[in-house]
């Protein structure tokens, strides 16, 4: 997949330069891709992990879109000081950051299951549209807004769902197939010295 990383560098030198400083890891234990930090001697290094089988399932433009997606998480500091202090909102923050990033990258350059403002989310297992209040918002959401904008709207939906007697609405949405295309689980592994809450 070196060719895909090189194409990102050639077509978008800014993102490519960021990517050149990130260690790449073929990681069969994770289903898709991620960025995170791992110890390296006395220091820590930023890494991008990707499952080669996942990458093989994508077109070249989609692979390059996923690479850009991961680099944007770093550029926008989503895994460092932009991470939410309240872990109860982690899923909503994950969705919000993906919506902001994917709005920039564009639907034609990403896998079908990505969360994209203005596009109805689909269940990656079935390819069918996902129903529910979060999916309804995403299907109508404006493009090119900040992560904070999307997060606040999603949080308002969650609060309304709780008032309506649906305290597990986020889990229900995930159960229907709505989730980030990449894995944000490694964000919680950051050393405290590297994390500053927003």
Residue frames relative to the residue before (quaternion, step in Angstrom):
aa qw qx qy qz dx dy dz
X 1.0000 0.0000 0.0000 0.0000 0.00 0.00 0.00
X 0.3308 0.7602 -0.4957 0.2589 3.57 1.29 0.21
X 0.6037 0.5775 -0.3529 0.4212 3.58 1.06 -0.75
X 0.6518 0.5184 -0.3223 0.4500 3.60 0.98 -0.79
X 0.6526 0.4934 -0.3167 0.4801 3.58 0.98 -0.80
X 0.6385 0.5201 -0.3196 0.4687 3.58 1.05 -0.76
X 0.6405 0.5232 -0.3253 0.4584 3.61 0.98 -0.82
X 0.6135 0.5261 -0.3505 0.4733 3.59 1.02 -0.75
X 0.6542 0.5144 -0.3105 0.4593 3.59 0.94 -0.89
X 0.6940 0.4851 -0.2786 0.4532 3.58 0.91 -0.92
X 0.7430 0.4223 -0.2197 0.4705 3.58 0.96 -0.90
X 0.7876 0.0938 -0.0424 0.6076 3.59 1.16 -0.54
X 0.2158 -0.8467 0.4706 0.1231 3.60 0.32 1.26
X 0.6079 0.5555 -0.3680 0.4318 3.60 1.05 -0.66
X 0.7022 0.4326 -0.2647 0.4997 3.58 0.77 -1.04
X 0.6303 0.5490 -0.3293 0.4392 3.57 1.03 -0.76
X 0.6402 0.5138 -0.3249 0.4698 3.58 1.04 -0.73
X 0.6212 0.5102 -0.3390 0.4888 3.58 1.03 -0.74
X 0.6587 0.5276 -0.3026 0.4429 3.58 0.90 -0.95
X 0.6299 0.5639 -0.3355 0.4155 3.59 1.02 -0.81
X 0.6933 0.4663 -0.2687 0.4792 3.59 1.19 -0.53
X 0.6362 0.5255 -0.3111 0.4715 3.58 1.31 -0.07
X 0.4091 -0.7032 0.5281 0.2433 3.58 -0.85 0.98
X 0.2452 -0.7713 0.5730 0.1288 3.59 -0.88 0.96
X 0.0918 -0.7955 0.5990 0.0007 3.55 -0.99 0.95
X 0.2966 -0.6935 0.6247 0.2023 3.57 -0.92 0.92
X 0.0212 0.8288 -0.5503 0.0994 3.58 -0.40 1.26
X 0.1958 -0.8167 0.5366 0.0813 3.57 -0.21 1.30
X 0.5880 0.5992 -0.3672 0.4004 3.60 1.24 -0.26
X 0.6958 0.4022 -0.2620 0.5342 3.59 1.23 -0.35
X 0.5249 -0.6942 0.3881 0.3033 3.61 -0.87 0.85
X 0.8186 0.1762 -0.0724 0.5418 3.60 0.96 -0.73
X 0.6649 -0.4347 0.3644 0.4860 3.60 -0.23 -1.30
X 0.0107 -0.7977 0.6030 -0.0065 3.56 -1.27 0.33
X 0.2048 -0.6974 0.6499 0.2220 3.52 -1.40 0.06
X 0.1232 0.7805 -0.6033 0.1081 3.53 -1.14 0.66
X 0.4366 -0.6577 0.5434 0.2857 3.53 -1.33 -0.27
X 0.0314 -0.7898 0.6123 0.0166 3.58 -1.03 0.79
X 0.5757 -0.5821 0.4362 0.3733 3.58 -1.18 0.53
X 0.0198 0.7597 -0.6498 0.0146 3.54 -1.18 0.72
X 0.7849 -0.1662 0.0579 0.5941 3.52 0.14 1.32
X 0.8002 -0.2170 0.1943 0.5243 3.57 -0.79 -1.03
X 0.6854 0.4526 -0.2653 0.5050 3.55 1.28 -0.21
X 0.3455 -0.6634 0.5950 0.2943 3.50 -1.39 -0.24
X 0.1681 -0.7800 0.5931 0.1080 3.56 -1.12 0.62
X 0.4472 -0.6588 0.5400 0.2728 3.51 -1.19 0.69
X 0.0679 -0.8110 0.5811 -0.0061 3.56 -0.89 0.99
X 0.1731 -0.7073 0.6657 0.1630 3.51 -1.35 0.41
X 0.1274 -0.7825 0.6070 0.0549 3.54 -0.71 1.12
X 0.0270 0.7885 -0.6143 0.0144 3.55 -1.12 0.64
X 0.4042 -0.6807 0.5559 0.2535 3.52 -1.12 0.74
X 0.4282 -0.7253 0.4690 0.2658 3.63 -0.55 1.09
X 0.6216 0.5338 -0.3539 0.4510 3.60 1.05 -0.63
X 0.6194 0.5212 -0.3318 0.4844 3.58 1.05 -0.72
X 0.6671 0.5001 -0.3069 0.4590 3.59 0.86 -0.91
X 0.6360 0.5350 -0.3305 0.4473 3.60 1.00 -0.77
X 0.6566 0.5307 -0.3087 0.4381 3.59 1.11 -0.65
X 0.6725 0.5032 -0.2774 0.4665 3.59 1.28 -0.28
X 0.5185 -0.5830 0.5123 0.3589 3.54 -1.29 0.35
X 0.6715 -0.4875 0.3455 0.4384 3.63 -1.18 0.31
X 0.6724 0.4875 -0.3191 0.4565 3.62 0.89 -0.84
X 0.6394 0.5097 -0.3298 0.4718 3.61 1.08 -0.65
X 0.6207 0.5248 -0.3479 0.4673 3.62 1.00 -0.74
X 0.6733 0.4793 -0.2970 0.4782 3.55 0.92 -0.88
X 0.6157 0.5402 -0.3404 0.4617 3.59 1.10 -0.63
X 0.6438 0.5064 -0.3140 0.4801 3.59 1.03 -0.79
X 0.6213 0.5255 -0.3411 0.4707 3.59 1.00 -0.78
X 0.6617 0.4934 -0.3066 0.4740 3.59 0.89 -0.90
X 0.6061 0.5645 -0.3459 0.4408 3.56 1.02 -0.85
X 0.6928 0.4713 -0.2861 0.4648 3.58 0.81 -0.97
X 0.6567 0.5066 -0.3203 0.4577 3.60 0.95 -0.79
X 0.6233 0.5353 -0.3457 0.4533 3.60 1.04 -0.70
X 0.5815 0.5566 -0.3884 0.4485 3.62 1.05 -0.59
X 0.6715 0.4733 -0.2937 0.4887 3.59 1.03 -0.75
X 0.6509 0.5360 -0.3167 0.4345 3.58 0.87 -0.99
X 0.7524 0.3790 -0.2021 0.4995 3.57 0.93 -0.90
X 0.4683 -0.7286 0.4084 0.2882 3.59 1.30 0.29
X 0.2433 0.8125 -0.5020 0.1693 3.59 1.11 0.58
X 0.7431 0.3976 -0.2469 0.4783 3.59 1.01 -0.61
X 0.6724 0.4556 -0.3039 0.4980 3.59 1.24 -0.04
X 0.8528 -0.0338 -0.0015 0.5211 3.64 -0.53 -1.02
X 0.6277 0.5408 -0.3564 0.4319 3.60 1.17 -0.22
X 0.4769 0.6578 -0.4563 0.3628 3.60 1.22 -0.05
X 0.4914 -0.6772 0.4475 0.3157 3.63 -0.93 0.78
X 0.4915 -0.6720 0.4670 0.2980 3.55 -1.01 0.78
X 0.7073 0.4319 -0.2456 0.5029 3.58 1.08 -0.70
X 0.3635 -0.7714 0.4849 0.1942 3.59 -0.38 1.25
X 0.5511 0.6157 -0.3955 0.4010 3.60 1.20 -0.42
X 0.7197 0.4213 -0.2400 0.4970 3.58 1.20 -0.48
X 0.3439 0.7885 -0.4687 0.2011 3.59 1.26 0.08
X 0.6626 0.5024 -0.3208 0.4535 3.61 0.87 -0.87
X 0.6559 0.5028 -0.3148 0.4668 3.59 0.93 -0.87
X 0.6373 0.5120 -0.3260 0.4748 3.59 1.02 -0.78
X 0.6181 0.5399 -0.3404 0.4589 3.61 0.99 -0.79
X 0.6680 0.4875 -0.2991 0.4760 3.57 0.89 -0.94
X 0.6673 0.5220 -0.3044 0.4353 3.58 0.90 -0.95
X 0.6665 0.4845 -0.3173 0.4694 3.61 0.90 -0.85
X 0.6418 0.5156 -0.3307 0.4614 3.59 0.99 -0.75
X 0.6354 0.5298 -0.3341 0.4516 3.60 0.96 -0.80
X 0.6678 0.4967 -0.3056 0.4624 3.58 0.92 -0.88
X 0.6899 0.4830 -0.2789 0.4614 3.57 0.85 -0.97
X 0.7057 0.4794 -0.2817 0.4391 3.58 0.77 -1.01
X 0.5510 0.5930 -0.3838 0.4444 3.55 1.22 -0.45
X 0.6638 0.4933 -0.2845 0.4850 3.58 1.08 -0.77
X 0.7062 0.4845 -0.2705 0.4397 3.58 0.83 -1.01
X 0.3743 -0.7549 0.4608 0.2786 3.58 1.01 -0.80
X 0.6185 -0.6174 0.3695 0.3159 3.52 -1.05 0.95
X 0.6848 0.5102 -0.3084 0.4191 3.62 0.87 -0.86
X 0.7053 0.4472 -0.2579 0.4858 3.60 1.23 -0.35
X 0.6964 0.4431 -0.2569 0.5026 3.59 1.25 0.22
X 0.6073 -0.5379 0.4262 0.4003 3.59 -1.22 0.39
X 0.6565 -0.5630 0.3489 0.3610 3.57 -1.15 0.69
X 0.6964 0.5079 -0.2799 0.4227 3.59 1.02 -0.76
X 0.4581 0.6916 -0.4551 0.3237 3.61 1.22 -0.01
X 0.4420 -0.6541 0.5456 0.2812 3.54 -1.21 0.61
X 0.0530 0.8051 -0.5808 0.1083 3.56 -0.55 1.23
X 0.4804 -0.6713 0.4699 0.3127 3.62 -0.75 0.95
X 0.8031 0.2675 -0.2166 0.4863 3.55 -0.96 0.92
X 0.6918 0.3883 -0.2642 0.5484 3.58 1.30 0.06
X 0.4646 -0.6800 0.4880 0.2891 3.59 -0.83 0.98
X 0.4336 -0.6966 0.4983 0.2800 3.63 -0.76 0.96
X 0.1924 -0.7772 0.5903 0.1023 3.56 -1.13 0.72
X 0.5039 -0.6112 0.5192 0.3209 3.53 -1.22 0.57
X 0.4005 -0.7430 0.4699 0.2584 3.63 -0.53 1.07
X 0.6308 0.5467 -0.3395 0.4336 3.61 1.14 -0.53
X 0.8058 0.2686 -0.1240 0.5130 3.60 1.00 -0.79
X 0.3906 -0.7236 0.4785 0.3079 3.58 1.17 -0.52
X 0.5480 0.6206 -0.3901 0.4029 3.58 1.29 0.06
X 0.5846 -0.5810 0.4261 0.3730 3.60 -1.12 0.61
X 0.3818 -0.6980 0.5640 0.2211 3.53 -1.15 0.75
X 0.2375 -0.7707 0.5769 0.1297 3.56 -1.01 0.85
X 0.5069 0.6380 -0.4899 0.3099 3.53 -1.23 0.53
X 0.7114 -0.5025 0.2859 0.3995 3.58 -1.23 0.36
X 0.6519 0.5019 -0.3320 0.4614 3.61 0.99 -0.72
X 0.6571 0.5039 -0.2994 0.4739 3.57 0.96 -0.90
X 0.6231 0.5401 -0.3367 0.4546 3.59 1.03 -0.78
X 0.6474 0.5116 -0.3169 0.4676 3.57 0.97 -0.85
X 0.6730 0.5028 -0.3062 0.4477 3.59 0.82 -0.99
X 0.6447 0.5422 -0.3246 0.4302 3.58 0.96 -0.84
X 0.7575 0.3486 -0.1838 0.5205 3.59 1.15 -0.62
X 0.4701 0.7255 -0.4181 0.2790 3.60 1.27 -0.24
X 0.4807 -0.6536 0.4942 0.3123 3.59 -1.06 0.69
X 0.4675 -0.6578 0.5151 0.2887 3.55 -1.19 0.58
X 0.8336 0.3046 -0.1928 0.4184 3.52 -1.45 0.19
X 0.4350 0.6357 -0.5104 0.3823 3.55 0.95 0.92
X 0.6036 -0.5767 0.4125 0.3646 3.58 -1.26 0.30
X 0.6530 -0.4813 0.4076 0.4193 3.53 -1.31 0.26
X 0.6336 0.5475 -0.3282 0.4371 3.57 1.01 -0.82
X 0.6212 0.5377 -0.3358 0.4607 3.58 1.03 -0.80
X 0.7034 0.4561 -0.2760 0.4702 3.59 0.75 -1.04
X 0.6328 0.5424 -0.3374 0.4376 3.58 0.97 -0.81
X 0.6692 0.5023 -0.3099 0.4515 3.58 0.87 -0.93
X 0.6492 0.5080 -0.3183 0.4681 3.60 0.97 -0.80
X 0.6644 0.4922 -0.3023 0.4743 3.59 0.95 -0.85
X 0.6372 0.5234 -0.3246 0.4633 3.58 1.03 -0.78
X 0.6260 0.5287 -0.3340 0.4659 3.59 1.03 -0.76
X 0.6329 0.5166 -0.3318 0.4718 3.58 1.02 -0.77
X 0.6549 0.5095 -0.3218 0.4561 3.58 0.91 -0.87
X 0.6501 0.5111 -0.3213 0.4615 3.60 0.92 -0.86
X 0.6496 0.5040 -0.3175 0.4724 3.59 0.99 -0.80
X 0.6360 0.5270 -0.3276 0.4588 3.58 1.01 -0.78
X 0.6351 0.5179 -0.3268 0.4708 3.58 1.02 -0.76
X 0.6490 0.5097 -0.3137 0.4697 3.58 1.00 -0.82
X 0.6882 0.4685 -0.2652 0.4864 3.57 1.15 -0.67
X 0.5867 -0.6130 0.3566 0.3910 3.58 1.29 0.16
X 0.5942 0.5387 -0.3760 0.4641 3.60 1.18 0.52
X 0.0440 -0.8605 0.5071 0.0217 3.61 0.47 1.16
X 0.7274 0.4125 -0.2368 0.4946 3.61 1.18 -0.42
X 0.2134 0.8352 -0.4901 0.1291 3.59 1.16 0.55
X 0.6246 0.5310 -0.3485 0.4544 3.61 1.05 -0.68
X 0.6570 0.5016 -0.3068 0.4719 3.59 0.94 -0.88
X 0.6189 0.5366 -0.3403 0.4618 3.58 1.05 -0.74
X 0.6557 0.5112 -0.3111 0.4603 3.59 0.95 -0.89
X 0.6438 0.5053 -0.3196 0.4776 3.59 0.98 -0.82
X 0.6396 0.5393 -0.3144 0.4486 3.57 1.03 -0.81
X 0.6683 0.4750 -0.2891 0.4941 3.57 1.21 -0.53
X 0.6611 -0.5397 0.2938 0.4305 3.58 1.29 0.01
X 0.5424 0.6194 -0.4129 0.3896 3.60 1.23 0.06
X 0.3182 0.7211 -0.5649 0.2443 3.55 -0.64 1.12
X 0.6475 -0.4861 0.3986 0.4308 3.54 -1.31 0.10
X 0.4973 -0.6487 0.4789 0.3203 3.59 -1.05 0.70
X 0.7352 0.3250 -0.2117 0.5558 3.59 1.11 -0.61
X 0.5142 -0.6483 0.4697 0.3076 3.54 -1.26 0.33
X 0.1684 -0.7947 0.5789 0.0708 3.56 -0.78 1.08
X 0.3717 0.7699 -0.4562 0.2469 3.59 1.27 0.12
X 0.6333 0.5506 -0.3307 0.4317 3.59 1.09 -0.64
X 0.5211 0.6456 -0.4257 0.3612 3.59 1.19 -0.34
X 0.6552 0.5261 -0.3080 0.4462 3.57 1.09 -0.65
X 0.6232 0.5616 -0.3332 0.4305 3.59 1.25 -0.26
X 0.4425 0.7112 -0.4553 0.3019 3.59 1.24 0.01
X 0.5062 -0.6257 0.4896 0.3355 3.59 -1.05 0.73
X 0.6160 -0.5804 0.3861 0.3670 3.57 -1.07 0.74
X 0.6287 0.5627 -0.3395 0.4157 3.59 1.05 -0.71
X 0.7039 0.4511 -0.2617 0.4822 3.59 1.21 -0.43
X 0.6934 0.4659 -0.2683 0.4798 3.58 1.22 -0.33
X 0.0196 0.7510 -0.6598 0.0169 3.53 -1.02 0.92
X 0.4015 -0.7348 0.4883 0.2458 3.58 -0.60 1.07
X 0.5342 -0.6249 0.4680 0.3243 3.54 -1.16 0.72
